[in-house]
């Protein structure tokens, strides 16, 4: 999903329900791969700045993918972990989990 190019593919991208399901599944792979590209961690705000222009996905789907990924931890400024997708803040830290899932071997280290 992060390979979307609005200059090449047009600015309007409408999902059918089956397309949206596939896009959500792809986001579960794209999110941890993109976070790992920043190194160990990145703020949610920096992550959003990097990916919003690269995906036609709805912000709710992106937030859900961050929260649902078994390979991503969402840390508050006090070091706690976010427990609900709706509470994610731009100054929270996204970090690759110390215990990675089996599927994370697809995208690297």
PAPAKOL-161178 format. One record per residue (C-alpha): residue number from 0; residue in three letters; z, y, x. Coordinates in Angstrom, 3 decimals. Each point is the difference from the previous one (the first is absolute). Layout:
BEGIN
[NUM "ALA" [Z Y X]];
...
// end
This chain:
BEGIN
[0 "UNK" [0.000 0.000 0.000]];
[1 "UNK" [0.546 2.387 2.895]];
[2 "UNK" [-3.664 -0.127 0.985]];
[3 "UNK" [-1.063 2.071 -3.032]];
[4 "UNK" [-2.177 2.954 0.976]];
[5 "UNK" [-0.432 2.553 -2.824]];
[6 "UNK" [-2.779 1.768 1.929]];
[7 "UNK" [-2.033 -3.205 -0.011]];
[8 "UNK" [1.147 -1.569 -3.269]];
[9 "UNK" [0.572 3.035 -2.223]];
[10 "UNK" [3.186 1.788 -0.939]];
[11 "UNK" [0.618 -1.786 -3.298]];
[12 "UNK" [1.056 -3.632 0.147]];
[13 "UNK" [1.017 -1.656 -3.230]];
[14 "UNK" [1.715 -3.366 0.010]];
[15 "UNK" [-0.581 -2.630 -2.619]];
[16 "UNK" [3.118 -2.102 -0.546]];
[17 "UNK" [-1.270 -2.866 2.192]];
[18 "UNK" [-1.005 2.487 2.716]];
[19 "UNK" [3.443 1.565 -0.065]];
[20 "UNK" [1.657 -3.412 0.417]];
[21 "UNK" [-2.183 -0.720 3.053]];
[22 "UNK" [0.717 3.463 1.399]];
[23 "UNK" [3.763 -0.555 -0.344]];
[24 "UNK" [-0.287 -3.306 1.860]];
[25 "UNK" [-1.975 1.674 2.796]];
[26 "UNK" [2.610 2.751 0.280]];
[27 "UNK" [2.663 -2.607 0.750]];
[28 "UNK" [-1.941 -0.783 3.177]];
[29 "UNK" [-1.140 3.556 0.813]];
[30 "UNK" [3.433 1.641 -0.224]];
[31 "UNK" [1.784 -1.966 2.765]];
[32 "UNK" [-3.108 0.047 2.204]];
[33 "UNK" [-0.182 3.776 -0.280]];
[34 "UNK" [3.731 0.437 0.667]];
[35 "UNK" [-0.291 -2.148 3.114]];
[36 "UNK" [-2.739 2.361 1.198]];
[37 "UNK" [2.628 2.750 0.208]];
[38 "UNK" [2.170 -2.153 2.252]];
[39 "UNK" [3.403 -1.135 -1.149]];
[40 "UNK" [0.507 2.416 -2.894]];
[41 "UNK" [-1.379 2.994 -1.900]];
[42 "UNK" [1.332 2.332 -2.670]];
[43 "UNK" [-1.289 -0.524 -3.511]];
[44 "UNK" [-1.436 3.525 0.079]];
[45 "UNK" [-1.994 -0.652 3.179]];
[46 "UNK" [-1.187 -3.322 -1.387]];
[47 "UNK" [-1.200 1.643 -3.224]];
[48 "UNK" [-1.832 2.732 1.947]];
[49 "UNK" [-1.830 -2.666 1.973]];
[50 "UNK" [-1.017 -2.274 -2.874]];
[51 "UNK" [-0.601 2.143 -3.086]];
[52 "UNK" [-3.448 1.048 1.184]];
[53 "UNK" [-0.843 -3.619 0.910]];
[54 "UNK" [0.693 -1.721 -3.312]];
[55 "UNK" [-1.016 0.497 -3.607]];
[56 "UNK" [3.163 -1.829 -1.079]];
[57 "UNK" [2.404 1.589 -2.428]];
[58 "UNK" [3.171 1.388 1.591]];
[59 "UNK" [2.131 -2.333 -2.155]];
[60 "UNK" [-1.895 -3.005 1.394]];
[61 "UNK" [0.459 1.257 3.545]];
[62 "UNK" [3.734 0.563 -0.523]];
[63 "UNK" [0.328 -3.472 -1.551]];
[64 "UNK" [-1.843 -1.588 2.944]];
[65 "UNK" [2.375 1.705 2.434]];
[66 "UNK" [2.991 -1.266 -1.944]];
[67 "UNK" [-1.318 -3.522 -0.717]];
[68 "UNK" [-1.251 -0.789 3.492]];
[69 "UNK" [2.233 -2.611 1.640]];
[70 "UNK" [-0.937 1.498 3.371]];
[71 "UNK" [1.185 3.564 -0.672]];
[72 "UNK" [3.497 1.468 -0.076]];
[73 "UNK" [0.680 3.373 -1.629]];
[74 "UNK" [2.945 1.747 1.620]];
[75 "UNK" [1.826 3.075 -1.274]];
[76 "UNK" [1.089 2.810 2.299]];
[77 "UNK" [3.446 -1.640 0.179]];
[78 "UNK" [-1.492 -3.357 1.040]];
[79 "UNK" [0.391 -1.690 -3.380]];
[80 "UNK" [-2.788 -1.925 -1.699]];
[81 "UNK" [-1.837 1.169 -3.100]];
[82 "UNK" [0.427 -2.410 -2.908]];
[83 "UNK" [-2.459 1.514 -2.505]];
[84 "UNK" [-3.579 1.141 0.501]];
[85 "UNK" [0.560 3.089 -2.133]];
[86 "UNK" [2.668 1.322 2.369]];
[87 "UNK" [-2.193 0.137 3.138]];
[88 "UNK" [0.111 3.480 1.580]];
[89 "UNK" [-2.358 1.619 2.505]];
[90 "UNK" [2.693 0.171 2.681]];
[91 "UNK" [0.787 -3.728 -0.278]];
[92 "UNK" [-1.093 -2.175 2.917]];
[93 "UNK" [-2.477 -2.855 -0.345]];
[94 "UNK" [0.574 -2.684 2.590]];
[95 "UNK" [-1.512 -3.403 0.599]];
[96 "UNK" [2.630 -2.596 -0.885]];
[97 "UNK" [1.721 -1.771 2.862]];
[98 "UNK" [-0.592 -3.313 -1.791]];
[99 "UNK" [-3.697 -0.096 -0.749]];
[100 "UNK" [-1.660 -2.086 -2.685]];
[101 "UNK" [-2.419 -2.794 0.742]];
[102 "UNK" [-2.891 2.121 -1.228]];
[103 "UNK" [0.671 2.819 2.444]];
[104 "UNK" [-1.577 -2.074 2.743]];
[105 "UNK" [-3.384 0.978 -1.497]];
[106 "UNK" [0.269 3.585 1.175]];
[107 "UNK" [1.648 -0.179 3.376]];
[108 "UNK" [3.061 -0.305 2.206]];
// end
